[in-house]
C-alpha cells in the first residue's frame, strides 16, 4: 500500500523510531514507578514502626518527594513522544470522522442532508398546496350545487306566487260579477292572459344568497341556466293551472248570469239566500 497520501505523523519513516523505542520506555517507566512506590512504602513503614516522624526521617522523606518529582518528570518526558503521537493520531481520526458527520455544519454529508431537508420541505409544501387546492375546488363545487339549488327553489317559489296571485285575481273577478258589470267582467275573465311572457322571465328577480366562493359571473350563468331549464315547465304548468281555471270560469259565465237574473227577480230575503248559495 502506498504511503504517499499518509499524514506526516503516520508515515512509517517518521514513526518507526518512536514505535521501536516504545517497549523499552514503557518498561523503564514501569520500573521507575514500582521503585518509587516501593521506597515510599518502606519510609511509611519506618515512620509507623518508629511511632512518628523524626528529623532524620523527615529529611529522608523530603529527599524522597524531590526524587519522586524528578522520577515523574523523567517518566513524563519518556512517554511524551508516544502519547503525543497517539493524541495526534486520535485527532487525525477524529477530524476524518467529523468530515463525514452529517450533524457537523459545512461537511459534505451535512450539505447533502440540507438539500434533502429542503426537498422534503418543498414536497410537504406542495402536498399542502394540493390539499388546499382540493379543498378549495370541493368548496367551490359545493357552492355551485348549493347556489344552483337555491336559485331553482327561489324561482319555483316566485312562480308559485305568480300562479296563486293570478288565480286569486281570476277568482276576485268572478266574485265581483253583477248584472251591471257582467259584460265588462266576463270579458276580462274570458280574455285573461294565461301564458307566461318572456318579459316575466326577463324581469324575474333573484333572492338566492350568493356564496363567497362564487363570482358574480358564475352566479349569473347559474341563474340563466336554471331559468332556461325551468322555463318550459313553468309555461306549461302556468297554462294548465291558470288557463284551466280561467276556462272553467268562462264556461260557467252563462249559468252564473242566469242565476244573477233569478236573484234579481226574487224578494230581498230570497236574494240574500240565493246570494249565499251562489257564493
Backbone bond lengths (Angstrom), bond angles and torsions (degrees), N, CA, C in turn:
res aa  C-N    CA-C-N  psi(-1)  N-CA   C-N-CA  omega(-1)  CA-C   N-CA-C  phi
1 X - - - 1.467 - - 1.512 109.58 -
2 X 1.337 117.88 134.01 1.459 122.26 -178.47 1.513 110.23 -70.83
3 X 1.341 116.99 140.71 1.476 122.01 178.28 1.513 111.58 -106.14
4 X 1.346 116.84 10.78 1.463 119.99 -176.21 1.522 112.22 -62.96
5 X 1.353 116.53 -34.50 1.463 120.08 -176.06 1.516 113.61 -92.61
6 X 1.351 117.56 1.31 1.457 120.27 -179.37 1.521 110.65 -74.49
7 X 1.374 117.82 146.42 1.466 119.99 174.30 1.519 109.65 -60.33
8 X 1.311 115.59 158.11 1.475 120.55 -178.50 1.507 111.39 -56.31
9 X 1.317 117.21 -41.03 1.466 120.27 -175.64 1.519 112.33 -68.44
10 X 1.355 118.61 -19.78 1.458 120.97 179.57 1.525 112.51 -102.70
11 X 1.291 115.94 1.58 1.466 118.75 179.02 1.528 108.83 -70.18
12 X 1.342 118.75 124.35 1.476 121.25 -177.57 1.524 113.62 -51.92
13 X 1.313 116.67 -34.87 1.466 119.79 -178.80 1.512 111.48 -64.88
14 X 1.350 116.25 -30.74 1.466 120.10 -177.72 1.522 112.68 -89.91
15 X 1.323 118.08 -23.77 1.471 120.72 -175.54 1.528 114.02 -104.00
16 X 1.340 117.07 -9.92 1.464 120.14 -174.74 1.523 112.02 -59.76
17 X 1.333 115.18 -44.11 1.470 119.17 -176.14 1.518 110.50 -65.25
18 X 1.382 116.31 -41.72 1.466 119.77 -178.81 1.517 110.47 -66.47
19 X 1.344 115.76 -45.07 1.455 120.18 -178.05 1.527 111.28 -65.44
20 X 1.337 116.01 -37.78 1.474 119.92 -179.57 1.516 111.24 -64.49
21 X 1.350 115.12 -36.56 1.471 118.68 -177.34 1.518 112.39 -81.93
22 X 1.304 118.59 -7.28 1.451 121.44 -174.04 1.523 113.58 -60.02
23 X 1.335 120.94 -48.93 1.476 119.79 -178.07 1.524 112.81 -59.15
24 X 1.365 116.92 -44.16 1.468 120.14 -177.97 1.521 110.05 -65.69
25 X 1.309 117.23 -42.39 1.462 120.69 179.62 1.510 110.51 -64.43
26 X 1.298 116.20 -42.41 1.457 120.22 179.20 1.517 110.81 -60.62
27 X 1.353 116.37 -46.23 1.465 121.12 -178.88 1.522 110.92 -64.08
28 X 1.343 116.07 -38.17 1.463 120.54 179.22 1.525 110.30 -63.89
29 X 1.351 116.42 -43.07 1.462 119.10 179.81 1.526 111.48 -67.84
30 X 1.355 116.43 -33.81 1.465 119.69 175.81 1.514 110.17 -61.63
31 X 1.324 116.01 -46.19 1.474 120.79 -178.73 1.511 110.38 -64.68
32 X 1.327 117.28 -44.39 1.472 120.91 -179.60 1.523 110.09 -61.31
33 X 1.312 115.97 -44.03 1.460 120.29 -178.95 1.520 110.88 -63.29
34 X 1.332 116.08 -46.14 1.466 119.65 -178.68 1.524 111.52 -65.48
35 X 1.344 116.77 -41.31 1.467 120.76 -179.14 1.511 110.55 -64.78
36 X 1.348 116.31 -41.11 1.457 120.64 -179.73 1.525 110.65 -64.34
37 X 1.327 115.52 -44.27 1.468 119.71 -179.47 1.525 110.00 -65.71
38 X 1.346 116.61 -43.04 1.474 120.87 -178.01 1.520 111.18 -61.73
39 X 1.345 117.79 -44.78 1.460 120.62 -179.57 1.523 110.55 -66.08
40 X 1.329 116.32 -38.43 1.460 119.55 178.87 1.516 111.55 -65.67
41 X 1.340 116.76 -40.98 1.462 119.77 178.49 1.534 110.62 -64.13
42 X 1.352 116.33 -34.49 1.463 120.36 177.94 1.520 110.07 -64.07
43 X 1.351 117.46 -42.75 1.455 120.98 178.48 1.532 110.70 -62.23
44 X 1.344 116.16 -43.04 1.458 120.28 -179.81 1.533 110.64 -60.41
45 X 1.329 114.99 -41.12 1.471 119.13 -179.70 1.522 110.47 -64.58
46 X 1.349 117.86 -41.50 1.471 120.83 -179.81 1.523 110.59 -64.35
47 X 1.361 115.38 -41.99 1.466 118.91 179.98 1.523 109.90 -62.54
48 X 1.333 117.06 -40.31 1.463 121.12 -179.15 1.528 110.77 -67.09
49 X 1.328 115.11 -44.30 1.473 118.07 -177.92 1.523 111.76 -70.25
50 X 1.336 116.93 -25.02 1.459 121.48 -179.38 1.517 110.88 -84.23
51 X 1.313 115.99 -11.13 1.458 119.32 179.20 1.511 112.57 83.42
52 X 1.316 116.94 13.76 1.464 119.82 177.46 1.516 111.29 144.56
53 X 1.313 115.15 -175.33 1.458 122.73 -175.29 1.521 109.79 -84.80
54 X 1.376 114.18 148.11 1.466 121.90 172.30 1.518 106.82 -126.96
55 X 1.342 115.65 170.84 1.461 118.74 179.89 1.522 110.46 -60.94
56 X 1.311 116.82 -40.44 1.474 120.34 -178.09 1.514 110.77 -67.68
57 X 1.361 116.47 -42.95 1.470 120.24 177.73 1.524 111.10 -66.22
58 X 1.344 116.72 -37.45 1.461 120.33 179.46 1.519 110.74 -62.65
59 X 1.378 116.29 -39.72 1.459 119.62 179.32 1.523 110.36 -66.03
60 X 1.326 116.22 -42.12 1.471 120.16 178.91 1.538 111.14 -64.63
61 X 1.338 114.47 -37.88 1.477 118.03 177.74 1.527 111.05 -65.43
62 X 1.347 115.94 -38.94 1.463 119.76 178.72 1.517 110.45 -63.47
63 X 1.335 115.22 -43.53 1.470 119.01 177.42 1.534 110.54 -62.00
64 X 1.335 116.12 -38.31 1.467 121.10 -178.85 1.536 111.31 -64.01
65 X 1.345 114.34 -45.13 1.481 118.16 -179.48 1.524 110.54 -62.17
66 X 1.356 116.71 -41.09 1.469 119.56 179.28 1.527 110.68 -65.53
67 X 1.347 115.41 -41.78 1.470 118.30 177.70 1.537 110.87 -64.55
68 X 1.347 116.40 -35.43 1.469 120.31 178.30 1.532 110.23 -61.51
69 X 1.357 115.03 -41.29 1.457 119.20 178.84 1.530 110.99 -63.81
70 X 1.364 114.91 -41.61 1.462 117.88 179.20 1.527 110.71 -67.37
71 X 1.346 115.14 -37.11 1.470 118.96 177.98 1.518 110.96 -63.67
72 X 1.359 115.22 -43.79 1.467 120.46 178.62 1.523 110.75 -59.66
73 X 1.340 115.88 -44.92 1.460 119.87 -178.65 1.516 111.00 -63.28
74 X 1.369 114.98 -40.83 1.462 119.66 -179.77 1.532 110.91 -66.35
75 X 1.346 115.72 -41.37 1.465 119.84 178.84 1.537 110.25 -63.74
76 X 1.343 115.40 -43.00 1.456 120.02 -179.97 1.521 111.25 -63.54
77 X 1.350 114.29 -41.67 1.476 118.33 179.26 1.519 110.66 -64.57
78 X 1.333 116.39 -38.30 1.450 120.08 -179.50 1.531 113.23 -68.42
79 X 1.323 117.47 -37.76 1.471 119.26 -175.85 1.525 112.71 -89.80
80 X 1.350 118.99 -14.33 1.469 121.34 -176.47 1.524 114.12 -53.61
81 X 1.338 119.19 -44.84 1.470 117.59 -179.65 1.532 112.56 -59.31
82 X 1.342 115.99 -35.31 1.475 118.83 -178.87 1.534 111.47 -74.14
83 X 1.343 114.88 -49.43 1.471 117.48 -177.51 1.527 111.06 -66.33
84 X 1.354 115.07 -34.65 1.463 117.83 177.36 1.528 110.32 -64.41
85 X 1.343 114.49 -40.80 1.462 119.02 178.57 1.526 110.89 -63.13
86 X 1.353 115.52 -42.96 1.467 119.42 179.24 1.533 111.36 -64.82
87 X 1.346 115.65 -40.87 1.465 119.64 177.78 1.527 110.97 -61.82
88 X 1.321 114.90 -41.27 1.460 118.75 178.83 1.530 111.01 -66.56
89 X 1.340 115.41 -40.42 1.466 118.87 178.17 1.519 110.44 -64.38
90 X 1.365 115.30 -44.96 1.458 119.24 178.29 1.538 110.92 -60.10
91 X 1.332 115.05 -41.41 1.458 119.46 178.28 1.522 111.88 -63.48
92 X 1.332 116.05 -38.65 1.460 119.90 179.49 1.532 110.67 -65.82
93 X 1.336 115.47 -44.70 1.468 119.04 178.16 1.531 111.05 -64.16
94 X 1.352 114.89 -42.01 1.462 118.68 179.28 1.524 111.38 -61.78
95 X 1.328 115.77 -41.96 1.471 119.55 178.60 1.522 111.27 -62.38
96 X 1.341 116.04 -40.74 1.465 118.94 178.30 1.517 111.21 -65.30
97 X 1.352 115.67 -41.20 1.466 119.03 178.45 1.528 111.02 -64.00
98 X 1.337 115.87 -42.78 1.459 119.58 179.39 1.525 112.10 -62.57
99 X 1.337 115.96 -31.36 1.464 119.28 -176.92 1.526 112.57 -69.29
100 X 1.350 116.34 -17.54 1.474 119.74 179.82 1.526 111.35 -116.61
101 X 1.339 117.12 14.18 1.463 120.98 -179.11 1.532 109.19 -86.02
102 X 1.346 118.78 116.36 1.472 120.86 179.91 1.524 113.18 -61.86
103 X 1.356 116.61 -18.94 1.460 119.45 -179.21 1.520 112.63 -84.42
104 X 1.353 116.89 -12.32 1.463 120.89 -179.23 1.524 109.92 -88.68
105 X 1.328 115.89 126.42 1.462 120.55 -177.24 1.522 111.00 -62.80
106 X 1.325 114.41 141.89 1.472 124.24 175.43 1.521 114.14 75.36
107 X 1.356 118.88 1.80 1.464 118.36 172.52 1.531 108.15 -76.88
108 X 1.329 115.10 161.33 1.463 119.20 179.78 1.539 110.81 -61.16
109 X 1.368 118.28 -47.98 1.472 117.40 177.05 1.526 112.61 -58.91
110 X 1.354 116.35 -35.72 1.468 119.75 178.27 1.526 110.40 -62.64
111 X 1.341 115.81 -44.66 1.460 120.06 179.54 1.530 110.55 -63.47
112 X 1.353 115.64 -40.80 1.467 119.36 177.96 1.532 110.22 -62.46
113 X 1.346 115.83 -43.27 1.461 119.94 -179.58 1.528 110.96 -64.96
114 X 1.351 115.98 -36.76 1.458 118.96 177.85 1.520 111.19 -63.14
115 X 1.345 116.02 -38.55 1.464 119.79 176.70 1.525 110.55 -64.69
116 X 1.340 115.40 -40.28 1.465 119.25 177.11 1.529 110.66 -62.72
117 X 1.344 115.87 -42.62 1.468 119.68 179.34 1.523 111.06 -61.94
118 X 1.346 115.02 -43.24 1.467 119.03 179.36 1.528 110.77 -63.86
119 X 1.348 115.52 -40.00 1.466 119.82 179.35 1.525 110.44 -65.22
120 X 1.342 116.14 -43.42 1.463 120.38 179.29 1.532 110.39 -63.35
121 X 1.347 116.34 -40.35 1.464 119.66 178.61 1.519 110.75 -64.47
122 X 1.345 116.25 -40.09 1.464 119.93 178.51 1.524 110.72 -64.69
123 X 1.351 116.15 -39.93 1.470 119.60 178.32 1.524 110.33 -64.15
124 X 1.347 116.24 -42.80 1.467 119.34 178.76 1.530 110.91 -62.61
125 X 1.342 114.94 -41.32 1.462 119.47 179.03 1.526 110.75 -63.74
126 X 1.345 116.31 -40.77 1.460 119.91 179.59 1.525 110.82 -66.63
127 X 1.338 116.44 -42.34 1.464 119.88 177.59 1.525 110.92 -62.18
128 X 1.342 115.61 -39.99 1.458 119.53 178.37 1.525 110.40 -65.68
129 X 1.355 116.00 -39.79 1.461 119.65 177.94 1.529 110.51 -63.20
130 X 1.341 115.79 -42.29 1.464 119.68 178.65 1.530 111.01 -64.24
131 X 1.348 115.78 -38.94 1.468 119.44 178.99 1.526 110.31 -63.95
132 X 1.344 115.71 -45.74 1.461 119.27 179.25 1.528 111.10 -63.46
133 X 1.346 115.89 -39.62 1.458 119.27 179.33 1.528 111.14 -65.41
134 X 1.345 115.87 -39.95 1.471 119.59 177.80 1.530 110.29 -63.50
135 X 1.333 116.29 -41.41 1.463 120.22 178.28 1.532 110.46 -64.82
136 X 1.355 115.22 -39.68 1.460 118.87 179.46 1.528 110.48 -63.99
137 X 1.356 115.53 -44.65 1.463 118.77 179.22 1.523 111.19 -62.74
138 X 1.348 116.27 -41.48 1.462 119.56 179.34 1.525 111.09 -63.53
139 X 1.346 115.33 -43.18 1.461 119.51 178.63 1.529 110.41 -64.01
140 X 1.336 115.96 -37.76 1.469 120.20 178.97 1.529 110.39 -65.83
141 X 1.343 116.06 -44.92 1.467 119.83 178.47 1.527 111.00 -62.31
142 X 1.338 115.29 -42.51 1.471 118.58 178.15 1.531 111.17 -61.88
143 X 1.340 115.10 -40.66 1.467 119.42 179.66 1.531 110.78 -64.98
144 X 1.351 116.58 -39.20 1.462 120.20 177.38 1.525 110.80 -59.64
145 X 1.330 115.22 -48.29 1.474 119.66 -178.82 1.524 111.12 -64.66
146 X 1.341 115.30 -42.06 1.468 119.51 -179.18 1.525 110.86 -63.52
147 X 1.337 116.27 -45.37 1.462 119.80 -177.81 1.532 110.40 -69.46
148 X 1.321 116.81 -37.69 1.465 120.26 178.65 1.541 110.21 -60.74
149 X 1.349 115.71 -43.68 1.464 119.76 178.78 1.528 110.67 -67.95
150 X 1.347 116.27 -40.16 1.463 120.18 -179.64 1.527 110.55 -64.21
151 X 1.344 116.78 -40.76 1.462 120.36 178.50 1.521 110.79 -63.79
152 X 1.336 116.23 -43.32 1.467 119.56 179.72 1.533 110.36 -63.64
153 X 1.346 116.39 -45.21 1.469 119.31 179.40 1.528 110.48 -60.37
154 X 1.331 116.34 -39.66 1.461 120.47 -179.03 1.529 110.91 -65.79
155 X 1.329 116.39 -45.09 1.463 119.64 179.51 1.543 111.25 -64.77
156 X 1.316 116.87 -40.27 1.464 119.52 178.34 1.538 110.54 -64.13
157 X 1.318 116.24 -39.79 1.466 119.83 178.86 1.536 110.09 -61.92
158 X 1.325 117.01 -44.94 1.456 120.36 -179.35 1.533 111.40 -67.93
159 X 1.330 115.14 -35.87 1.465 118.26 176.68 1.527 110.47 -64.31
160 X 1.340 116.39 -45.05 1.464 119.86 178.85 1.529 110.38 -60.01
161 X 1.336 116.47 -39.36 1.462 120.10 178.01 1.531 110.59 -63.66
162 X 1.333 115.58 -40.63 1.468 119.97 178.80 1.531 110.79 -62.80
163 X 1.314 117.57 -46.39 1.468 121.19 179.29 1.524 110.43 -61.51
164 X 1.324 115.83 -46.51 1.467 119.75 -179.13 1.526 111.20 -62.83
165 X 1.343 116.65 -42.51 1.468 120.44 -178.69 1.532 110.97 -64.28
166 X 1.337 116.73 -42.27 1.462 119.29 -177.98 1.528 111.83 -71.98
167 X 1.323 116.92 -36.68 1.466 119.67 175.46 1.532 109.84 -64.83
168 X 1.336 115.78 -39.96 1.468 119.05 176.80 1.519 110.98 -64.83
169 X 1.338 116.46 -36.32 1.472 119.68 178.48 1.527 110.19 -64.94
170 X 1.339 116.70 -43.61 1.467 120.00 177.13 1.527 110.85 -62.61
171 X 1.327 115.80 -41.35 1.462 120.23 -179.80 1.519 110.54 -63.90
172 X 1.350 116.74 -39.72 1.472 120.49 178.32 1.525 111.32 -65.03
173 X 1.343 115.91 -40.09 1.459 119.35 176.92 1.525 110.46 -61.51
174 X 1.303 114.53 -45.13 1.465 119.39 -178.54 1.525 111.32 -62.49
175 X 1.336 115.72 -40.59 1.463 119.35 -179.27 1.525 112.05 -72.57
176 X 1.332 116.20 -21.24 1.473 118.96 -178.95 1.526 113.22 -85.29
177 X 1.335 116.66 -3.04 1.481 120.89 -177.69 1.538 111.49 -61.45
178 X 1.329 114.18 132.32 1.467 121.72 171.13 1.527 106.90 -139.22
179 X 1.327 115.35 170.29 1.465 117.33 177.53 1.517 110.94 -63.57
180 X 1.350 114.63 -29.63 1.465 118.30 -176.92 1.534 111.90 -71.75
181 X 1.342 116.53 -39.20 1.478 118.91 -176.82 1.513 112.69 -106.16
182 X 1.294 115.70 13.36 1.470 119.01 -172.88 1.514 112.43 -55.44
183 X 1.301 118.64 -47.61 1.468 121.23 -176.42 1.533 111.12 -61.09
184 X 1.340 114.32 -45.25 1.472 119.01 -177.41 1.520 111.55 -67.93
185 X 1.337 117.52 -50.75 1.469 121.68 -175.17 1.527 111.37 -69.26
186 X 1.320 116.57 -40.71 1.463 118.25 179.11 1.522 111.07 -63.72
187 X 1.345 115.60 -33.31 1.471 119.13 176.84 1.524 110.01 -67.35
188 X 1.332 116.78 -38.43 1.474 120.92 178.53 1.524 110.53 -64.79
189 X 1.338 115.50 -40.37 1.475 118.51 179.02 1.519 110.29 -66.27
190 X 1.319 116.93 -47.54 1.465 120.75 -176.38 1.527 112.01 -64.74
191 X 1.344 115.67 -32.75 1.481 119.06 -177.39 1.531 112.80 -97.44
192 X 1.333 116.61 7.80 1.465 119.22 -178.78 1.534 109.58 -58.59
193 X 1.330 116.44 127.07 1.465 121.38 -174.45 1.535 109.71 -73.17
194 X 1.304 116.22 117.39 1.473 120.20 -176.34 1.532 111.22 -110.43
195 X 1.330 115.78 32.47 1.469 120.11 178.86 1.526 108.72 -128.50
196 X 1.330 116.31 132.70 1.474 120.16 175.75 1.521 108.71 -73.99
197 X 1.310 116.32 125.26 1.460 120.71 -178.00 1.524 111.11 -88.75
198 X 1.326 115.27 162.92 1.469 120.63 176.56 1.521 110.61 -63.28
199 X 1.342 115.43 -32.13 1.467 118.47 179.89 1.525 111.37 -63.13
200 X 1.350 116.53 -35.06 1.469 118.22 179.17 1.521 110.32 -63.86
201 X 1.326 116.79 -42.02 1.467 120.34 179.27 1.529 111.22 -67.23
202 X 1.353 116.61 -39.36 1.465 119.86 -178.42 1.522 112.05 -66.66
203 X 1.312 115.67 -35.45 1.468 119.57 -176.70 1.519 113.08 -90.49
204 X 1.322 116.40 2.51 1.468 119.42 -176.10 1.527 110.20 -68.70
205 X 1.315 118.44 119.44 1.475 120.31 178.55 1.521 110.57 -77.99
206 X 1.312 115.69 172.64 1.468 120.04 176.17 1.515 108.94 -128.98
207 X 1.313 114.43 137.13 1.460 120.26 179.28 1.526 111.85 -117.24
208 X 1.324 115.79 9.80 1.467 119.64 179.23 1.529 109.61 -72.31
209 X 1.326 116.47 134.53 1.466 121.65 -179.16 1.526 110.52 -72.92
210 X 1.332 115.98 130.41 1.471 120.11 -179.98 1.534 110.04 -83.58
211 X 1.342 118.09 120.57 1.471 120.55 177.12 1.527 111.02 -66.27
212 X 1.307 116.39 149.34 1.457 120.94 -178.50 1.527 112.27 -66.16
213 X 1.345 117.39 -19.62 1.467 120.13 -179.24 1.530 112.31 -76.78
214 X 1.325 117.65 -11.86 1.464 121.32 -175.09 1.522 111.16 -109.87
215 X 1.331 115.02 148.26 1.457 120.47 175.70 1.527 109.30 -87.16
216 X 1.328 115.40 167.10 1.470 120.07 178.20 1.524 110.75 -63.30
217 X 1.337 116.15 -38.46 1.465 119.53 179.32 1.523 111.46 -63.79
218 X 1.335 116.49 -41.02 1.469 119.80 178.74 1.527 110.61 -62.89
219 X 1.319 115.79 -41.43 1.471 119.53 179.84 1.529 110.71 -66.73
220 X 1.332 116.39 -40.16 1.468 119.21 177.74 1.525 110.82 -60.58
221 X 1.332 115.59 -43.82 1.465 120.10 179.88 1.528 111.08 -62.10
222 X 1.330 117.12 -43.79 1.468 121.22 180.00 1.528 110.38 -62.36
223 X 1.333 116.99 -44.06 1.468 119.77 -178.97 1.532 111.14 -62.80
224 X 1.335 115.65 -43.28 1.467 119.11 179.90 1.525 110.64 -64.18
225 X 1.330 116.56 -46.20 1.468 119.44 179.21 1.521 111.33 -61.38
226 X 1.329 116.29 -42.45 1.467 120.57 -178.78 1.526 111.05 -64.98
227 X 1.324 116.20 -45.07 1.461 119.66 -178.67 1.525 111.38 -67.65
228 X 1.333 116.42 -38.86 1.469 119.07 176.59 1.527 111.15 -61.88
229 X 1.335 114.84 -38.96 1.466 119.23 -179.52 1.522 111.31 -68.38
230 X 1.336 116.85 -35.13 1.467 120.30 -176.65 1.531 113.15 -87.92
231 X 1.327 117.16 -16.63 1.470 119.60 -170.88 1.536 112.70 -59.56
232 X 1.316 117.73 -44.21 1.472 120.07 -179.63 1.522 110.71 -61.64
233 X 1.326 116.03 -45.31 1.473 119.80 179.42 1.528 110.82 -62.91
234 X 1.359 116.32 -43.06 1.462 119.41 -179.74 1.527 111.19 -62.28
235 X 1.334 116.59 -43.30 1.465 120.03 -179.16 1.527 110.63 -61.97
236 X 1.308 116.96 -45.35 1.460 120.97 -178.91 1.523 110.91 -66.04
237 X 1.333 115.35 -44.04 1.468 118.88 -178.03 1.526 111.01 -67.52
238 X 1.349 116.43 -38.52 1.459 119.96 -179.89 1.527 109.95 -65.29
239 X 1.340 115.89 -45.60 1.469 119.85 179.58 1.521 110.55 -61.37
240 X 1.324 116.67 -37.77 1.459 120.57 -178.48 1.528 111.17 -69.84
241 X 1.332 117.15 -48.31 1.462 119.68 -174.83 1.522 112.07 -77.29
242 X 1.322 116.77 -53.36 1.468 119.44 -177.27 1.532 110.22 -73.66
243 X 1.358 116.38 -43.43 1.461 119.53 -179.50 1.517 112.25 -62.50
244 X 1.323 117.03 -43.57 1.468 120.41 179.60 1.526 110.67 -64.35
245 X 1.316 115.60 -41.42 1.462 118.60 179.93 1.530 110.17 -65.37
246 X 1.343 116.35 -44.45 1.468 119.79 177.44 1.533 110.70 -58.98
247 X 1.328 116.26 -45.58 1.478 119.58 -178.38 1.527 111.51 -63.66
248 X 1.360 116.15 -38.88 1.471 118.31 179.38 1.518 110.79 -65.40
249 X 1.349 116.84 -37.22 1.467 119.94 176.70 1.528 110.79 -67.58
250 X 1.356 115.77 -42.82 1.464 120.23 -179.56 1.526 110.63 -63.29
251 X 1.299 118.12 -40.39 1.472 121.55 179.44 1.524 111.41 -64.50
252 X 1.316 116.77 -29.16 1.474 120.53 -176.96 1.521 112.83 -89.09
253 X 1.337 116.68 -5.01 1.470 119.20 -176.49 1.534 113.27 -58.17
254 X 1.351 120.60 -46.06 1.485 119.67 -179.44 1.516 112.74 -59.30
255 X 1.335 117.03 -44.45 1.465 119.57 -179.31 1.517 110.47 -66.99
256 X 1.358 116.10 -34.72 1.455 118.60 179.39 1.535 110.03 -68.42
257 X 1.315 117.55 -36.90 1.475 120.19 177.16 1.524 110.99 -62.28
258 X 1.321 115.25 -43.73 1.464 118.34 179.21 1.527 110.84 -61.27
259 X 1.318 114.71 -38.42 1.463 118.97 179.35 1.519 110.66 -66.52
260 X 1.360 116.12 -39.73 1.465 119.81 178.12 1.534 110.87 -63.90
261 X 1.304 116.01 -37.82 1.464 120.09 178.82 1.527 110.85 -67.08
262 X 1.329 116.04 -39.55 1.477 120.01 179.91 1.533 109.72 -65.57
263 X 1.350 114.05 -38.47 1.462 118.16 179.56 1.522 110.46 -65.07
264 X 1.313 114.60 -39.87 1.464 118.71 -178.09 1.520 111.60 -63.44
265 X 1.298 118.04 -30.11 1.465 122.22 -177.72 1.530 112.29 -85.42
266 X 1.320 117.85 -14.02 1.471 121.00 -178.25 1.523 109.45 -81.73
267 X 1.368 115.36 164.88 1.455 119.08 176.44 1.540 109.76 -73.30
268 X 1.283 115.10 174.82 1.462 119.96 -172.77 1.526 112.20 -58.99
269 X 1.325 117.64 -47.91 1.466 120.73 -178.51 1.512 110.91 -62.97
270 X 1.306 115.29 -42.37 1.455 119.31 -179.75 1.526 110.53 -67.05
271 X 1.335 115.54 -35.88 1.466 119.14 178.14 1.536 111.07 -60.75
272 X 1.315 116.44 -43.78 1.468 119.87 179.81 1.510 110.95 -62.31
273 X 1.366 114.70 -41.96 1.474 117.95 178.99 1.521 110.96 -63.35
274 X 1.345 116.50 -45.40 1.446 121.36 -176.55 1.541 111.10 -67.99
275 X 1.325 113.33 -36.64 1.466 116.50 177.37 1.528 110.56 -63.23
276 X 1.329 115.24 -40.59 1.466 119.67 179.79 1.523 109.55 -64.41
277 X 1.321 116.23 -42.53 1.457 118.70 178.13 1.517 111.53 -64.00
278 X 1.331 114.53 -42.00 1.456 119.59 -179.98 1.523 111.07 -62.72
279 X 1.320 115.18 -39.93 1.458 118.81 178.78 1.511 110.14 -63.93
